[in-house]
Amino acid sequence: MKPSRGPLPTWAEIVLLPMVNVALAFIVVGAIVAIIGVDPLHALRLLVVGALGSSESIGYTLYYATNFTFSGLTVLALDRWLPAWLLIPIAIASAALLGAAWAAVPAWLQAWRGSHIVITTIMFNFVASALMVYLMVNVLIAPGSMTPQSRTFGPSGRIPAMHDVLQAVGITVAPSALNLSIVLALACCVAVWVFLWHTPWGYALRTMGHNPEAAVYAGTSLRRMTMLAMCLSGALAGFVGVNELMGVHHRIVLDFPAGYGFAGIAVALMGRNHPLGIVLAALLFGALQQGGAELAFEIPTITREMVVVIQGLIILFSGALAHLPRPWLQVLFVHRA
Amino acid sequence: MDEAISFVFLMLASTLRVATPLVLCAMGGLFSEKGGIVDVGLEGKMLMAAFFAAATASVTGSAWAGVAVAVLAAEALALLHGLACITYRGNQVVSGVAINILAAGLTVVLGAAWFARGGQTPPLVGDQRLMPLFLPGAGDNVLVYAALLSVPLTWWIIARTRFGLRLRAVGEMPLAVDAAGLSVAWLRYRAVLLCGLLAGLAGAYLSIGQNAGFSRDMTAGQGFIALAAIIFGKWRPLPAFGACLIFGLLDAIAIRLQGVRLPGLGEVPVQLIQAMPYLLTMFLLAGFIGRAVAPKAAGVPYEKEH
């Protein structure tokens, strides 16, 4: 007879368990760092200092965090002849619309034809990147350019950089890629929170997630809610393009999402599917991205891809292996009770 | 006339060359999915195997050592997937995604640290590679024949053996298998390990057969195309093999058509042909080309009752 193991206390569930998961991931990372012959503690110190050591690095950390808050696929429509106050909202809206439209196809397939949404979205990722390559190489490429990237956007197609904005109000920070998109990201977090927890649609959506049969019984249309959820998430994903393209590159470059989509899954997992948790997890990932870049710069045997390894391990330990440390913690709390 | 024959032969040979890793991967994925474990991580296993094959071959000078270590590397990831999905009943798709990301990062990190070539392995020559067996121009190395052999073998194991019967049962209704006194977990672990074996061979083929060395992200989505082939073949070995050949042919055509103007059509965008496997699979999944029904218990963790 096994000792009865109750559920964990709420704080352990939402704070302790994710931290143990991340700690496990970092232990494995440390082992990998040691295998390639670098002192893990030294590497960790460089990573932390690289991410948070100066106002420039904090700027980059927040910039990456902005991406991780949105996470997703593609933005295409931009024009330079409209004034900024009109163009930027239009561009942001079309990014969201395109994201939503792109997500609507797998959503429709799931809702009306019963296709497995995970498989169709993965297939659709490849279709998106093939389409992107085609458009970049054949349509949007800047005249005379050898590399597949569009012409530079005019000034009205750019989102102001944070260091310029702060300069205007008298605060000086080191230039970085951080731009006003982060305000959009935080606004989206609040909007998602309000939507999910304080509107009838959000209530229906959460019910559908917990128990689809109960949701149907309560009169929710699963098809309509699937479409709604996917289109909203597609729209949010479109905003990654806003941060990357309008905020930093100021032109369309190939493969700019660079794995943010899949990392977004990790962020949502770590953030326990709550906007506040997602902001915190995105901060951690942003810090990793920036700190990892500094780490690669300081130690030649470690490449930037170390960050990818860390992300993979975090997805593994806080997603697929999330239940691994649960019994340990349960034992801990049984003793105390 | 001779020209036409040699053209057909060249197209066939290049189709088979491209399809070989797809076939191996698809047969591996078939075992896993038939046993109820969804494997989105085929890509990562293949990539990891490709790296370790090339790394081992370049260090030891033996292609066979490369193949062996490639299989071990893929099996390690397969065990990790099994641990997450079978023992700890985690989300199978998330586990697969994690394995893909881990492999994409780890191959470059280890490659850069060991060989200092920006993630590539040194170019392989002579015995470090698998050489063509009969037709020097066609690249028919031993793994091409292994891929061709894997199809009837997979069919026979799944359709005609006791293990295959139990595997199908565990993918459709694990409760019944459990009630019959068989271990659901052990059956599923064997399925996942068979998948690792075949994905490992596919990876080795890429880096020491088809190419002469490893380069970053060299699988380039082929694991996902294999997954598409499984679905396109409706989870049956022979149709999945057919799908791999079609996708291989599409790729061979895409290479041929690069920059070629077709009469009446103009230039066909290569990207469209490259996206065809994914588009076709989505059409199939939408129910426009017959119906593809997955094993019922695929993706659902099995919790034994106490």
Contacts between the chains, C-beta under 8 A, distances in Angstrom:
chain1	res1	chain2	res2	distance
A	32	B	106	7.2
A	32	B	109	7.1
A	35	B	110	7.9
A	36	B	109	7.0
A	36	B	110	6.8
A	36	B	113	3.7
A	36	B	114	7.6
A	37	B	113	7.2
A	109	B	282	7.1
A	109	B	285	6.5
A	109	B	286	5.2
A	113	B	285	7.4
A	113	B	286	4.6
A	113	B	287	5.1
A	114	B	287	7.4
A	115	B	282	7.5
A	115	B	285	3.8
A	115	B	286	5.7
A	115	B	287	7.5
A	116	B	285	7.0
A	116	B	294	7.0
A	118	B	40	7.5
A	118	B	93	5.1
A	119	B	227	7.4
A	119	B	231	6.5
A	119	B	281	7.8
A	119	B	285	6.6
A	120	B	282	5.7
A	120	B	285	5.8
A	122	B	40	6.9
A	122	B	224	6.1
A	122	B	227	7.7
A	123	B	224	7.5
A	123	B	228	6.4
A	123	B	278	4.1
A	123	B	279	7.8
A	123	B	281	5.5
A	123	B	282	5.3
A	123	B	285	7.9
A	124	B	278	7.3
A	124	B	282	7.1
A	126	B	221	5.9
A	126	B	224	6.5
A	126	B	275	6.5
A	126	B	278	4.7
A	127	B	275	4.9
A	127	B	278	5.1
A	127	B	279	6.2
A	127	B	282	7.8
A	130	B	271	4.2
A	130	B	272	7.3
A	130	B	274	5.4
A	130	B	275	3.9
A	130	B	278	7.9
A	131	B	271	6.9
A	131	B	275	7.3
A	133	B	271	5.1
A	134	B	269	5.1
A	134	B	271	4.1
A	134	B	272	7.2
A	137	B	271	8.0
A	138	B	269	7.0
A	259	B	101	7.3
A	262	B	97	5.7
A	262	B	100	7.7
A	262	B	101	5.9
A	263	B	101	7.9
A	265	B	94	6.9
A	265	B	97	6.3
A	269	B	94	7.0
A	301	B	112	7.2
A	301	B	113	4.8
A	302	B	109	7.1
A	302	B	113	7.3
A	303	B	108	5.9
A	303	B	109	5.7
A	303	B	112	4.4
A	303	B	113	7.8
A	303	B	118	7.9
A	303	B	119	6.9
A	305	B	104	7.5
A	305	B	105	4.6
A	305	B	106	8.0
A	305	B	108	4.0
A	305	B	109	5.1
A	305	B	112	7.6
A	305	B	119	7.3
A	306	B	105	6.9
A	306	B	109	5.4
A	307	B	105	7.4
A	308	B	101	6.1
A	308	B	104	5.8
A	308	B	105	3.1
A	308	B	108	7.6
A	309	B	102	6.3
A	309	B	105	3.7
A	309	B	106	5.3
A	309	B	109	5.7
A	310	B	105	7.7
A	311	B	101	5.8
A	311	B	105	7.3
A	312	B	98	5.4
A	312	B	99	7.5
A	312	B	100	7.7
A	312	B	101	3.6
A	312	B	102	3.3
A	312	B	103	7.7
A	312	B	104	7.5
A	312	B	105	5.7
A	312	B	106	7.6
A	313	B	98	7.5
A	313	B	102	6.4
A	315	B	94	6.5
A	315	B	97	6.3
A	315	B	98	3.9
A	315	B	101	6.3
A	316	B	80	7.5
A	316	B	84	6.9
A	316	B	95	6.9
A	316	B	98	3.8
A	316	B	99	7.5
A	316	B	102	6.6
A	319	B	90	6.8
A	319	B	91	6.3
A	319	B	94	3.9
A	319	B	95	7.2
A	319	B	97	7.9
A	319	B	98	6.2
A	320	B	84	3.8
A	320	B	85	7.1
A	320	B	88	7.5
A	320	B	90	3.7
A	320	B	91	5.8
A	320	B	92	7.7
A	320	B	94	4.8
A	320	B	95	3.4
A	320	B	98	5.7
A	321	B	83	7.4
A	321	B	84	5.1
A	321	B	88	5.6
A	321	B	90	5.7
A	321	B	95	7.8
A	322	B	90	6.4
A	323	B	88	4.9
A	323	B	89	6.7
A	323	B	90	6.5
A	324	B	88	5.5
